[in-house]
Amino acid sequence: MAASVVILTAGYILWTIQRVYLGPEYKGPHPEALTPMTRREVAIATPLLASPSCSACIPRRCFAI
């Protein structure tokens, strides 16, 4: 019960912040404004996505002391 209240509250706060900063009629980015990821962005995103995945799959190897 408490977890569902926390999740609903977080969703409401995010929705409120979106309406305050972007306006009530925000429809998302226009398709022509979106561009494919560059090699630099892929190089930065790969370790950021792989690190949590590895630490979740093999925690003993990542956190061995």
N, CA, C, O and CB atoms as a CASP TS submission, in Angstrom:
PFRMAT TS
TARGET T0000
AUTHOR 0000-0000-0000
METHOD Language model
MODEL 1
PARENT N/A
ATOM      1  N   MET     1       0.831  -1.193   0.000  1.00  0.00           N
ATOM      2  CA  MET     1       0.000   0.000   0.000  1.00  0.00           C
ATOM      3  C   MET     1       0.873   1.254   0.000  1.00  0.00           C
ATOM      4  O   MET     1       0.644   2.185  -0.772  1.00  0.00           O
ATOM      5  CB  MET     1      -0.944   0.000   1.214  1.00  0.00           C
ATOM      6  N   ALA     2       1.875   1.260   0.878  1.00  0.00           N
ATOM      7  CA  ALA     2       2.736   2.440   0.973  1.00  0.00           C
ATOM      8  C   ALA     2       3.531   2.640  -0.310  1.00  0.00           C
ATOM      9  O   ALA     2       3.731   3.773  -0.749  1.00  0.00           O
ATOM     10  CB  ALA     2       3.690   2.313   2.167  1.00  0.00           C
ATOM     11  N   ALA     3       3.983   1.545  -0.911  1.00  0.00           N
ATOM     12  CA  ALA     3       4.760   1.660  -2.150  1.00  0.00           C
ATOM     13  C   ALA     3       3.916   2.248  -3.281  1.00  0.00           C
ATOM     14  O   ALA     3       4.403   3.058  -4.069  1.00  0.00           O
ATOM     15  CB  ALA     3       5.309   0.284  -2.565  1.00  0.00           C
ATOM     16  N   SER     4       2.669   1.844  -3.356  1.00  0.00           N
ATOM     17  CA  SER     4       1.809   2.385  -4.414  1.00  0.00           C
ATOM     18  C   SER     4       1.560   3.874  -4.204  1.00  0.00           C
ATOM     19  O   SER     4       1.459   4.623  -5.176  1.00  0.00           O
ATOM     20  CB  SER     4       0.471   1.628  -4.459  1.00  0.00           C
ATOM     21  N   VAL     5       1.462   4.312  -2.961  1.00  0.00           N
ATOM     22  CA  VAL     5       1.279   5.742  -2.676  1.00  0.00           C
ATOM     23  C   VAL     5       2.524   6.512  -3.085  1.00  0.00           C
ATOM     24  O   VAL     5       2.419   7.601  -3.650  1.00  0.00           O
ATOM     25  CB  VAL     5       0.971   5.975  -1.173  1.00  0.00           C
ATOM     26  N   VAL     6       3.699   5.965  -2.809  1.00  0.00           N
ATOM     27  CA  VAL     6       4.946   6.627  -3.192  1.00  0.00           C
ATOM     28  C   VAL     6       5.039   6.743  -4.707  1.00  0.00           C
ATOM     29  O   VAL     6       5.432   7.789  -5.224  1.00  0.00           O
ATOM     30  CB  VAL     6       6.162   5.860  -2.638  1.00  0.00           C
ATOM     31  N   ILE     7       4.684   5.683  -5.421  1.00  0.00           N
ATOM     32  CA  ILE     7       4.750   5.701  -6.884  1.00  0.00           C
ATOM     33  C   ILE     7       3.747   6.695  -7.461  1.00  0.00           C
ATOM     34  O   ILE     7       4.081   7.445  -8.378  1.00  0.00           O
ATOM     35  CB  ILE     7       4.487   4.296  -7.453  1.00  0.00           C
ATOM     36  N   LEU     8       2.545   6.710  -6.946  1.00  0.00           N
ATOM     37  CA  LEU     8       1.546   7.667  -7.423  1.00  0.00           C
ATOM     38  C   LEU     8       1.955   9.107  -7.130  1.00  0.00           C
ATOM     39  O   LEU     8       1.748   9.996  -7.956  1.00  0.00           O
ATOM     40  CB  LEU     8       0.193   7.374  -6.785  1.00  0.00           C
ATOM     41  N   THR     9       2.531   9.335  -5.962  1.00  0.00           N
ATOM     42  CA  THR     9       2.982  10.681  -5.602  1.00  0.00           C
ATOM     43  C   THR     9       4.105  11.129  -6.525  1.00  0.00           C
ATOM     44  O   THR     9       4.109  12.273  -6.979  1.00  0.00           O
ATOM     45  CB  THR     9       3.449  10.724  -4.137  1.00  0.00           C
ATOM     46  N   ALA    10       5.060  10.243  -6.810  1.00  0.00           N
ATOM     47  CA  ALA    10       6.155  10.591  -7.717  1.00  0.00           C
ATOM     48  C   ALA    10       5.615  10.922  -9.106  1.00  0.00           C
ATOM     49  O   ALA    10       6.063  11.882  -9.733  1.00  0.00           O
ATOM     50  CB  ALA    10       7.175   9.437  -7.802  1.00  0.00           C
ATOM     51  N   GLY    11       4.668  10.144  -9.582  1.00  0.00           N
ATOM     52  CA  GLY    11       4.061  10.422 -10.883  1.00  0.00           C
ATOM     53  C   GLY    11       3.345  11.760 -10.913  1.00  0.00           C
ATOM     54  O   GLY    11       3.431  12.495 -11.897  1.00  0.00           O
ATOM     55  N   TYR    12       2.642  12.074  -9.842  1.00  0.00           N
ATOM     56  CA  TYR    12       1.927  13.347  -9.772  1.00  0.00           C
ATOM     57  C   TYR    12       2.911  14.508  -9.747  1.00  0.00           C
ATOM     58  O   TYR    12       2.689  15.519 -10.413  1.00  0.00           O
ATOM     59  CB  TYR    12       1.018  13.393  -8.533  1.00  0.00           C
ATOM     60  N   ILE    13       3.994  14.378  -8.990  1.00  0.00           N
ATOM     61  CA  ILE    13       4.990  15.449  -8.922  1.00  0.00           C
ATOM     62  C   ILE    13       5.633  15.662 -10.286  1.00  0.00           C
ATOM     63  O   ILE    13       5.802  16.803 -10.715  1.00  0.00           O
ATOM     64  CB  ILE    13       6.067  15.125  -7.867  1.00  0.00           C
ATOM     65  N   LEU    14       5.996  14.576 -10.976  1.00  0.00           N
ATOM     66  CA  LEU    14       6.589  14.712 -12.303  1.00  0.00           C
ATOM     67  C   LEU    14       5.611  15.338 -13.293  1.00  0.00           C
ATOM     68  O   LEU    14       6.003  16.169 -14.113  1.00  0.00           O
ATOM     69  CB  LEU    14       7.050  13.352 -12.816  1.00  0.00           C
ATOM     70  N   TRP    15       4.356  14.948 -13.221  1.00  0.00           N
ATOM     71  CA  TRP    15       3.336  15.528 -14.102  1.00  0.00           C
ATOM     72  C   TRP    15       3.194  17.025 -13.826  1.00  0.00           C
ATOM     73  O   TRP    15       3.078  17.821 -14.758  1.00  0.00           O
ATOM     74  CB  TRP    15       1.973  14.811 -13.910  1.00  0.00           C
ATOM     75  N   THR    16       3.203  17.405 -12.548  1.00  0.00           N
ATOM     76  CA  THR    16       3.070  18.818 -12.178  1.00  0.00           C
ATOM     77  C   THR    16       4.261  19.625 -12.664  1.00  0.00           C
ATOM     78  O   THR    16       4.092  20.718 -13.205  1.00  0.00           O
ATOM     79  CB  THR    16       2.926  18.966 -10.662  1.00  0.00           C
ATOM     80  N   ILE    17       5.461  19.098 -12.478  1.00  0.00           N
ATOM     81  CA  ILE    17       6.658  19.806 -12.938  1.00  0.00           C
ATOM     82  C   ILE    17       6.625  19.976 -14.454  1.00  0.00           C
ATOM     83  O   ILE    17       6.989  21.032 -14.971  1.00  0.00           O
ATOM     84  CB  ILE    17       7.936  19.050 -12.511  1.00  0.00           C
ATOM     85  N   GLN    18       6.190  18.937 -15.166  1.00  0.00           N
ATOM     86  CA  GLN    18       6.099  19.033 -16.619  1.00  0.00           C
ATOM     87  C   GLN    18       5.122  20.127 -17.019  1.00  0.00           C
ATOM     88  O   GLN    18       5.413  20.899 -17.933  1.00  0.00           O
ATOM     89  CB  GLN    18       5.672  17.689 -17.225  1.00  0.00           C
ATOM     90  N   ARG    19       3.996  20.212 -16.374  1.00  0.00           N
ATOM     91  CA  ARG    19       3.008  21.240 -16.727  1.00  0.00           C
ATOM     92  C   ARG    19       3.517  22.635 -16.387  1.00  0.00           C
ATOM     93  O   ARG    19       3.222  23.587 -17.108  1.00  0.00           O
ATOM     94  CB  ARG    19       1.681  20.979 -16.005  1.00  0.00           C
ATOM     95  N   VAL    20       4.278  22.774 -15.300  1.00  0.00           N
ATOM     96  CA  VAL    20       4.788  24.092 -14.913  1.00  0.00           C
ATOM     97  C   VAL    20       5.847  24.570 -15.901  1.00  0.00           C
ATOM     98  O   VAL    20       5.810  25.719 -16.341  1.00  0.00           O
ATOM     99  CB  VAL    20       5.371  24.050 -13.488  1.00  0.00           C
ATOM    100  N   TYR    21       6.790  23.697 -16.252  1.00  0.00           N
ATOM    101  CA  TYR    21       7.901  24.119 -17.092  1.00  0.00           C
ATOM    102  C   TYR    21       7.609  24.068 -18.586  1.00  0.00           C
ATOM    103  O   TYR    21       8.141  24.888 -19.334  1.00  0.00           O
ATOM    104  CB  TYR    21       9.084  23.277 -16.799  1.00  0.00           C
ATOM    105  N   LEU    22       6.792  23.146 -19.040  1.00  0.00           N
ATOM    106  CA  LEU    22       6.571  22.978 -20.471  1.00  0.00           C
ATOM    107  C   LEU    22       5.198  23.429 -20.946  1.00  0.00           C
ATOM    108  O   LEU    22       4.949  23.493 -22.150  1.00  0.00           O
ATOM    109  CB  LEU    22       6.765  21.555 -20.833  1.00  0.00           C
ATOM    110  N   GLY    23       4.319  23.737 -20.029  1.00  0.00           N
ATOM    111  CA  GLY    23       2.987  24.184 -20.414  1.00  0.00           C
ATOM    112  C   GLY    23       2.019  23.027 -20.510  1.00  0.00           C
ATOM    113  O   GLY    23       2.443  21.880 -20.648  1.00  0.00           O
ATOM    114  N   PRO    24       0.721  23.303 -20.440  1.00  0.00           N
ATOM    115  CA  PRO    24      -0.277  22.236 -20.425  1.00  0.00           C
ATOM    116  C   PRO    24      -0.448  21.523 -21.762  1.00  0.00           C
ATOM    117  O   PRO    24      -0.994  20.420 -21.792  1.00  0.00           O
ATOM    118  CB  PRO    24      -1.589  22.795 -20.004  1.00  0.00           C
ATOM    119  N   GLU    25       0.001  22.113 -22.865  1.00  0.00           N
ATOM    120  CA  GLU    25      -0.227  21.518 -24.184  1.00  0.00           C
ATOM    121  C   GLU    25       1.049  20.952 -24.795  1.00  0.00           C
ATOM    122  O   GLU    25       1.166  20.921 -26.020  1.00  0.00           O
ATOM    123  CB  GLU    25      -0.823  22.548 -25.119  1.00  0.00           C
ATOM    124  N   TYR    26       1.997  20.509 -24.000  1.00  0.00           N
ATOM    125  CA  TYR    26       3.257  19.967 -24.520  1.00  0.00           C
ATOM    126  C   TYR    26       3.005  18.626 -25.188  1.00  0.00           C
ATOM    127  O   TYR    26       2.422  17.727 -24.582  1.00  0.00           O
ATOM    128  CB  TYR    26       4.305  19.817 -23.390  1.00  0.00           C
ATOM    129  N   LYS    27       3.439  18.488 -26.428  1.00  0.00           N
ATOM    130  CA  LYS    27       3.202  17.267 -27.205  1.00  0.00           C
ATOM    131  C   LYS    27       4.474  16.455 -27.424  1.00  0.00           C
ATOM    132  O   LYS    27       4.437  15.469 -28.160  1.00  0.00           O
ATOM    133  CB  LYS    27       2.591  17.619 -28.544  1.00  0.00           C
ATOM    134  N   GLY    28       5.587  16.828 -26.820  1.00  0.00           N
ATOM    135  CA  GLY    28       6.842  16.111 -27.009  1.00  0.00           C
ATOM    136  C   GLY    28       7.653  16.738 -28.131  1.00  0.00           C
ATOM    137  O   GLY    28       7.185  17.657 -28.804  1.00  0.00           O
ATOM    138  N   PRO    29       8.868  16.242 -28.333  1.00  0.00           N
ATOM    139  CA  PRO    29       9.714  16.817 -29.385  1.00  0.00           C
ATOM    140  C   PRO    29       9.179  16.483 -30.781  1.00  0.00           C
ATOM    141  O   PRO    29       8.581  15.429 -30.996  1.00  0.00           O
ATOM    142  CB  PRO    29      11.158  16.308 -29.242  1.00  0.00           C
ATOM    143  N   HIS    30       9.400  17.375 -31.692  1.00  0.00           N
ATOM    144  CA  HIS    30       8.977  17.139 -33.076  1.00  0.00           C
ATOM    145  C   HIS    30       9.906  16.113 -33.716  1.00  0.00           C
ATOM    146  O   HIS    30      11.106  16.132 -33.439  1.00  0.00           O
ATOM    147  CB  HIS    30       8.975  18.467 -33.897  1.00  0.00           C
ATOM    148  N   PRO    31       9.407  15.232 -34.548  1.00  0.00           N
ATOM    149  CA  PRO    31      10.241  14.185 -35.149  1.00  0.00           C
ATOM    150  C   PRO    31      11.428  14.734 -35.942  1.00  0.00           C
ATOM    151  O   PRO    31      12.487  14.108 -35.969  1.00  0.00           O
ATOM    152  CB  PRO    31       9.397  13.325 -36.053  1.00  0.00           C
ATOM    153  N   GLU    32      11.272  15.876 -36.578  1.00  0.00           N
ATOM    154  CA  GLU    32      12.374  16.416 -37.373  1.00  0.00           C
ATOM    155  C   GLU    32      13.493  16.957 -36.486  1.00  0.00           C
ATOM    156  O   GLU    32      14.616  17.140 -36.958  1.00  0.00           O
ATOM    157  CB  GLU    32      11.866  17.517 -38.300  1.00  0.00           C
ATOM    158  N   ALA    33      13.207  17.216 -35.213  1.00  0.00           N
ATOM    159  CA  ALA    33      14.231  17.714 -34.294  1.00  0.00           C
ATOM    160  C   ALA    33      15.070  16.575 -33.714  1.00  0.00           C
ATOM    161  O   ALA    33      16.149  16.827 -33.177  1.00  0.00           O
ATOM    162  CB  ALA    33      13.580  18.510 -33.161  1.00  0.00           C
ATOM    163  N   LEU    34      14.603  15.337 -33.810  1.00  0.00           N
ATOM    164  CA  LEU    34      15.342  14.197 -33.284  1.00  0.00           C
ATOM    165  C   LEU    34      16.359  13.713 -34.313  1.00  0.00           C
ATOM    166  O   LEU    34      16.041  13.540 -35.489  1.00  0.00           O
ATOM    167  CB  LEU    34      14.380  13.056 -32.897  1.00  0.00           C
ATOM    168  N   THR    35      17.581  13.500 -33.847  1.00  0.00           N
ATOM    169  CA  THR    35      18.635  13.006 -34.731  1.00  0.00           C
ATOM    170  C   THR    35      19.190  11.713 -34.156  1.00  0.00           C
ATOM    171  O   THR    35      19.081  11.484 -32.952  1.00  0.00           O
ATOM    172  CB  THR    35      19.765  14.064 -34.908  1.00  0.00           C
ATOM    173  N   PRO    36      19.783  10.859 -34.990  1.00  0.00           N
ATOM    174  CA  PRO    36      20.386   9.624 -34.490  1.00  0.00           C
ATOM    175  C   PRO    36      21.563   9.935 -33.548  1.00  0.00           C
ATOM    176  O   PRO    36      22.164  11.008 -33.609  1.00  0.00           O
ATOM    177  CB  PRO    36      20.861   8.743 -35.672  1.00  0.00           C
ATOM    178  N   MET    37      21.866   8.972 -32.688  1.00  0.00           N
ATOM    179  CA  MET    37      22.979   9.155 -31.756  1.00  0.00           C
ATOM    180  C   MET    37      24.302   9.183 -32.515  1.00  0.00           C
ATOM    181  O   MET    37      24.512   8.423 -33.460  1.00  0.00           O
ATOM    182  CB  MET    37      22.992   8.034 -30.695  1.00  0.00           C
ATOM    183  N   THR    38      25.185  10.073 -32.080  1.00  0.00           N
ATOM    184  CA  THR    38      26.514  10.133 -32.672  1.00  0.00           C
ATOM    185  C   THR    38      27.407   9.070 -32.030  1.00  0.00           C
ATOM    186  O   THR    38      27.032   8.464 -31.026  1.00  0.00           O
ATOM    187  CB  THR    38      27.130  11.546 -32.502  1.00  0.00           C
ATOM    188  N   ARG    39      28.580   8.847 -32.607  1.00  0.00           N
ATOM    189  CA  ARG    39      29.511   7.867 -32.045  1.00  0.00           C
ATOM    190  C   ARG    39      29.937   8.269 -30.634  1.00  0.00           C
ATOM    191  O   ARG    39      30.128   7.414 -29.770  1.00  0.00           O
ATOM    192  CB  ARG    39      30.747   7.719 -32.951  1.00  0.00           C
ATOM    193  N   ARG    40      30.083   9.557 -30.411  1.00  0.00           N
ATOM    194  CA  ARG    40      30.479  10.040 -29.084  1.00  0.00           C
ATOM    195  C   ARG    40      29.392   9.736 -28.056  1.00  0.00           C
ATOM    196  O   ARG    40      29.692   9.290 -26.948  1.00  0.00           O
ATOM    197  CB  ARG    40      30.766  11.557 -29.122  1.00  0.00           C
ATOM    198  N   GLU    41      28.149   9.972 -28.413  1.00  0.00           N
ATOM    199  CA  GLU    41      27.046   9.687 -27.497  1.00  0.00           C
ATOM    200  C   GLU    41      26.939   8.199 -27.202  1.00  0.00           C
ATOM    201  O   GLU    41      26.648   7.810 -26.071  1.00  0.00           O
ATOM    202  CB  GLU    41      25.731  10.199 -28.074  1.00  0.00           C
ATOM    203  N   VAL    42      27.171   7.368 -28.206  1.00  0.00           N
ATOM    204  CA  VAL    42      27.144   5.920 -27.989  1.00  0.00           C
ATOM    205  C   VAL    42      28.281   5.510 -27.069  1.00  0.00           C
ATOM    206  O   VAL    42      28.096   4.666 -26.192  1.00  0.00           O
ATOM    207  CB  VAL    42      27.239   5.161 -29.328  1.00  0.00           C
ATOM    208  N   ALA    43      29.467   6.105 -27.261  1.00  0.00           N
ATOM    209  CA  ALA    43      30.618   5.785 -26.416  1.00  0.00           C
ATOM    210  C   ALA    43      30.376   6.187 -24.963  1.00  0.00           C
ATOM    211  O   ALA    43      30.877   5.528 -24.052  1.00  0.00           O
ATOM    212  CB  ALA    43      31.871   6.479 -26.947  1.00  0.00           C
ATOM    213  N   ILE    44      29.629   7.238 -24.738  1.00  0.00           N
ATOM    214  CA  ILE    44      29.329   7.667 -23.379  1.00  0.00           C
ATOM    215  C   ILE    44      28.201   6.828 -22.782  1.00  0.00           C
ATOM    216  O   ILE    44      28.250   6.483 -21.602  1.00  0.00           O
ATOM    217  CB  ILE    44      28.953   9.153 -23.358  1.00  0.00           C
ATOM    218  N   ALA    45      27.202   6.500 -23.571  1.00  0.00           N
ATOM    219  CA  ALA    45      26.036   5.776 -23.065  1.00  0.00           C
ATOM    220  C   ALA    45      26.331   4.311 -22.777  1.00  0.00           C
ATOM    221  O   ALA    45      25.730   3.731 -21.873  1.00  0.00           O
ATOM    222  CB  ALA    45      24.904   5.874 -24.052  1.00  0.00           C
ATOM    223  N   THR    46      27.239   3.704 -23.524  1.00  0.00           N
ATOM    224  CA  THR    46      27.517   2.278 -23.363  1.00  0.00           C
ATOM    225  C   THR    46      27.994   1.935 -21.953  1.00  0.00           C
ATOM    226  O   THR    46      27.401   1.055 -21.330  1.00  0.00           O
ATOM    227  CB  THR    46      28.555   1.836 -24.375  1.00  0.00           C
ATOM    228  N   PRO    47      29.039   2.582 -21.412  1.00  0.00           N
ATOM    229  CA  PRO    47      29.436   2.229 -20.048  1.00  0.00           C
ATOM    230  C   PRO    47      28.401   2.630 -18.994  1.00  0.00           C
ATOM    231  O   PRO    47      28.277   1.979 -17.956  1.00  0.00           O
ATOM    232  CB  PRO    47      30.756   2.879 -19.723  1.00  0.00           C
ATOM    233  N   LEU    48      27.667   3.696 -19.268  1.00  0.00           N
ATOM    234  CA  LEU    48      26.646   4.109 -18.302  1.00  0.00           C
ATOM    235  C   LEU    48      25.514   3.090 -18.211  1.00  0.00           C
ATOM    236  O   LEU    48      24.920   2.920 -17.147  1.00  0.00           O
ATOM    237  CB  LEU    48      26.082   5.476 -18.681  1.00  0.00           C
ATOM    238  N   LEU    49      25.214   2.415 -19.314  1.00  0.00           N
ATOM    239  CA  LEU    49      24.177   1.388 -19.298  1.00  0.00           C
ATOM    240  C   LEU    49      24.725   0.027 -18.894  1.00  0.00           C
ATOM    241  O   LEU    49      24.020  -0.762 -18.265  1.00  0.00           O
ATOM    242  CB  LEU    49      23.521   1.290 -20.656  1.00  0.00           C
ATOM    243  N   ALA    50      25.977  -0.255 -19.249  1.00  0.00           N
ATOM    244  CA  ALA    50      26.553  -1.566 -18.964  1.00  0.00           C
ATOM    245  C   ALA    50      26.938  -1.714 -17.490  1.00  0.00           C
ATOM    246  O   ALA    50      26.810  -2.803 -16.930  1.00  0.00           O
ATOM    247  CB  ALA    50      27.774  -1.799 -19.844  1.00  0.00           C
ATOM    248  N   SER    51      27.396  -0.659 -16.866  1.00  0.00           N
ATOM    249  CA  SER    51      27.864  -0.744 -15.480  1.00  0.00           C
ATOM    250  C   SER    51      26.775  -1.202 -14.514  1.00  0.00           C
ATOM    251  O   SER    51      27.019  -2.137 -13.751  1.00  0.00           O
ATOM    252  CB  SER    51      28.395   0.598 -15.035  1.00  0.00           C
ATOM    253  N   PRO    52      25.595  -0.599 -14.505  1.00  0.00           N
ATOM    254  CA  PRO    52      24.552  -1.100 -13.601  1.00  0.00           C
ATOM    255  C   PRO    52      24.102  -2.515 -13.947  1.00  0.00           C
ATOM    256  O   PRO    52      23.763  -3.299 -13.060  1.00  0.00           O
ATOM    257  CB  PRO    52      23.357  -0.172 -13.629  1.00  0.00           C
ATOM    258  N   SER    53      24.099  -2.841 -15.246  1.00  0.00           N
ATOM    259  CA  SER    53      23.687  -4.188 -15.644  1.00  0.00           C
ATOM    260  C   SER    53      24.669  -5.232 -15.132  1.00  0.00           C
ATOM    261  O   SER    53      24.260  -6.280 -14.633  1.00  0.00           O
ATOM    262  CB  SER    53      23.567  -4.284 -17.170  1.00  0.00           C
ATOM    263  N   CYS    54      25.953  -4.951 -15.252  1.00  0.00           N
ATOM    264  CA  CYS    54      26.963  -5.894 -14.770  1.00  0.00           C
ATOM    265  C   CYS    54      26.928  -6.018 -13.253  1.00  0.00           C
ATOM    266  O   CYS    54      27.046  -7.119 -12.716  1.00  0.00           O
ATOM    267  CB  CYS    54      28.356  -5.461 -15.224  1.00  0.00           C
ATOM    268  N   SER    55      26.767  -4.901 -12.562  1.00  0.00           N
ATOM    269  CA  SER    55      26.744  -4.965 -11.098  1.00  0.00           C
ATOM    270  C   SER    55      25.480  -5.675 -10.602  1.00  0.00           C
ATOM    271  O   SER    55      25.479  -6.216  -9.496  1.00  0.00           O
ATOM    272  CB  SER    55      26.827  -3.546 -10.496  1.00  0.00           C
ATOM    273  N   ALA    56      24.429  -5.684 -11.379  1.00  0.00           N
ATOM    274  CA  ALA    56      23.228  -6.410 -10.987  1.00  0.00           C
ATOM    275  C   ALA    56      23.334  -7.884 -11.287  1.00  0.00           C
ATOM    276  O   ALA    56      22.807  -8.707 -10.538  1.00  0.00           O
ATOM    277  CB  ALA    56      22.025  -5.840 -11.680  1.00  0.00           C
ATOM    278  N   CYS    57      24.013  -8.239 -12.378  1.00  0.00           N
ATOM    279  CA  CYS    57      24.141  -9.646 -12.769  1.00  0.00           C
ATOM    280  C   CYS    57      25.246 -10.368 -12.021  1.00  0.00           C
ATOM    281  O   CYS    57      25.088 -11.537 -11.668  1.00  0.00           O
ATOM    282  CB  CYS    57      24.394  -9.747 -14.248  1.00  0.00           C
ATOM    283  N   ILE    58      26.366  -9.694 -11.771  1.00  0.00           N
ATOM    284  CA  ILE    58      27.508 -10.328 -11.109  1.00  0.00           C
ATOM    285  C   ILE    58      27.955  -9.451  -9.940  1.00  0.00           C
ATOM    286  O   ILE    58      29.034  -8.862 -10.010  1.00  0.00           O
ATOM    287  CB  ILE    58      28.686 -10.556 -12.114  1.00  0.00           C
ATOM    288  N   PRO    59      27.169  -9.344  -8.872  1.00  0.00           N
ATOM    289  CA  PRO    59      27.523  -8.413  -7.798  1.00  0.00           C
ATOM    290  C   PRO    59      28.783  -8.825  -7.030  1.00  0.00           C
ATOM    291  O   PRO    59      29.517  -7.954  -6.564  1.00  0.00           O
ATOM    292  CB  PRO    59      26.368  -8.292  -6.834  1.00  0.00           C
ATOM    293  N   ARG    60      29.052 -10.113  -6.887  1.00  0.00           N
ATOM    294  CA  ARG    60      30.242 -10.515  -6.127  1.00  0.00           C
ATOM    295  C   ARG    60      31.520 -10.062  -6.817  1.00  0.00           C
ATOM    296  O   ARG    60      32.460  -9.617  -6.157  1.00  0.00           O
ATOM    297  CB  ARG    60      30.266 -12.034  -5.935  1.00  0.00           C
ATOM    298  N   ARG    61      31.560 -10.172  -8.133  1.00  0.00           N
ATOM    299  CA  ARG    61      32.758  -9.763  -8.856  1.00  0.00           C
ATOM    300  C   ARG    61      32.925  -8.238  -8.819  1.00  0.00           C
ATOM    301  O   ARG    61      34.047  -7.742  -8.726  1.00  0.00           O
ATOM    302  CB  ARG    61      32.697 -10.259 -10.312  1.00  0.00           C
ATOM    303  N   CYS    62      31.833  -7.509  -8.888  1.00  0.00           N
ATOM    304  CA  CYS    62      31.919  -6.046  -8.922  1.00  0.00           C
ATOM    305  C   CYS    62      32.216  -5.456  -7.549  1.00  0.00           C
ATOM    306  O   CYS    62      32.880  -4.424  -7.454  1.00  0.00           O
ATOM    307  CB  CYS    62      30.626  -5.459  -9.459  1.00  0.00           C
ATOM    308  N   PHE    63      31.731  -6.098  -6.477  1.00  0.00           N
ATOM    309  CA  PHE    63      31.875  -5.527  -5.147  1.00  0.00           C
ATOM    310  C   PHE    63      32.785  -6.347  -4.250  1.00  0.00           C
ATOM    311  O   PHE    63      32.674  -6.262  -3.027  1.00  0.00           O
ATOM    312  CB  PHE    63      30.531  -5.389  -4.504  1.00  0.00           C
ATOM    313  N   ALA    64      33.682  -7.139  -4.822  1.00  0.00           N
ATOM    314  CA  ALA    64      34.592  -7.948  -4.032  1.00  0.00           C
ATOM    315  C   ALA    64      35.599  -7.052  -3.319  1.00  0.00           C
ATOM    316  O   ALA    64      36.187  -6.144  -3.906  1.00  0.00           O
ATOM    317  CB  ALA    64      35.312  -8.978  -4.920  1.00  0.00           C
ATOM    318  N   ILE    65      35.775  -7.339  -2.041  1.00  0.00           N
ATOM    319  CA  ILE    65      36.722  -6.533  -1.253  1.00  0.00           C
ATOM    320  C   ILE    65      37.860  -7.411  -0.810  1.00  0.00           C
ATOM    321  O   ILE    65      38.775  -6.941  -0.133  1.00  0.00           O
ATOM    322  CB  ILE    65      36.032  -5.878  -0.025  1.00  0.00           C
TER
END
